[in-house]
Amino acid sequence: MNPLERTARAFDRLQQRVPWLAFPVAVWKKFGDDQAGNLAALIAYYGFASLFPLLLVLVTVLDIVLRNNPSLRTHLLNSAFGQFPVIGPQLRSNVHSLDQTGVALAVGLVLMLLGARGVANAAQNAMNTVWGVPFARRPGFPWAELRSLALIIVVGTGLLITTTLSGLAAGTGNVLTGVGAEAAAVAVSLGLNIVLFWFGFRLATAREVATRSLFLGALLAAIVWQVLQVLGGYIVGHEITRSSSLYGIFAVVLGLLAWLYLQAQFTLYAMEIAVVRVRRLWPRGLVQPPLTREDREAYVMYAETAQRRPEQVIDVHIKEPAEGDGGGSE
């Protein structure tokens, strides 16, 4: 055993004995095992595809509904575009109202629904993957499509409500600053986001996962989203500054993709934390063999997730490493 491996195994034994080290290591390891980064990239891609049609429709609808209240319309639009740090003003200046009664609005709605459907389907796949739900027990057609439609309605309505609250707070902030209107709006927005994530995760995850098991992930995801809104200016600004010299106007696109990917990735990390806690999948080994009991449970779950048909039976055996053998599983 060389010194590097000896050091790695010593750290591995240490982290397995210390809960505050073992738990985040287990979350990180499961995130990698699930290839959750790829799942987050897929969600970000569909989110990007649906974003511009969504903003076009939003601007158009607000032009129709709030034609006689331009002040409120401006506050709501500023709040909506404010969800995208640094690049929000660029989006605001380049997204204009569609023909209010023409084909363009209908096309925008169709594109928005197609992109949103992709986000909802990708979210269902991601949630069921991190929870280890076998393909055979995931909702099929038409239930998966109905869940995606419900997810679009719930999330869309929730985002509209939180955006409206933020816009109203911005409009009344000068009057109610002394009594903490902004802090109250943030608190209400956080509470609504927790409910929104919890309901969204419920729709995106198969019924066999208990609703109460999804709450921790929803709570953490909502908190992370609030924190990202605070830190988003630095994060996206850094991405644009690093890319602008090479890509020019495409730096805005890259910054937007990076922002959506970051949000999706942290949301999946929040759910991975819930899965590891509920399934008690820690401590995990970093240098294998030997496998911990939790390693074995995780690898069995990964194998069983591949079940495609109810009549298919997957029997998993993990062999013990022989003397001098590197070990393995089958």
C-alpha positions, 0 to 999 in steps of 0.5 A: 500500500503506497503512502497516498492510498494509506492517507486516503484510507485513513481519512476514509476511516475518520469520516465514517466515524464522524457524523458531521463528515460522513453525512455530507460525504454520503450526499456528495457520493450519491449525487455522483452515483446518480449522475445528478449533474446530468439531470440538472443540465437537462432541467436547465436546458428545457428551462432555457428553452421555455424561458423566452416564450414565458417572458414574452407571454408574461409581458404581453398578458401584463400589457393587456391586464394592466393597461390602465395601471402602468405603475403596477405593470412596471413593478411586476415586470421589474420583479419578474426580471429581477429573478435573473441577477445581472442579466435581468436588465438585458432581458428586460430591454430585449423582451417586448410585447407580442401582438396581443390578438395575433398568431404570435401570442398563440405561437408563444404559448405553444412554445412555452408549454412545450418547453415547460413540459420538458422541464416537468418531465425532466424533473419527474425523471430526476426526482424518481432517480434520486429516490431510486424508484424503479422504472416499472413503478414510475407513473406511465402514460397518461399519468406522467403527462397529467402530472407534468401538466399539474406541475406546470400549473402549480409551479407557474401559479406559484411563481406568479404569486411570489413575483406579484408579492415581490412587485407589490413590496417594491411598490410599497417599500417607500411607505412601509419601510419603517415596519419592515415591508421588505423583510415581511415580503421575503418571509412570505415569499420563502414560506410560499416557496417552501409550499411550492417546492413541497407540492412540486416535489410531490407531483414529480415523485412517484406515490411510493415516496411518502409526502413527509419524506419530501419536506426536508428537500423542499425546505432546503431548496426554498432556502437555497433559492432565497440565498441564490437570489442574494448571491446571484449578482456576484455569481452571474456577474462573475460568469459574464465577466469571465466569458464576455471577452471571448463570447460578447453578447453570447456571454449573457446566454452563457450567464443565463444557462449557468444560473439555471444550471446552478439552481437545478443543481442545488435543488437536486442537492437539497433532495439528495440530502433528504434521500440520504437522511430518510434512507439512512445512507451514511456513512459511505466508503470513499476507498473501496473495498471494503463496502459499508452496509450503507454502500451495499444498500445504495448499490442494491437500490441502484440496480433495482432502479433499472427494473423496466417491467413488473414481471422483471426480477432483479436479484443483486448479489455483492460478493465479499472480496477475496484475500488480496482481491480488489473486491467487486460487485455483480 
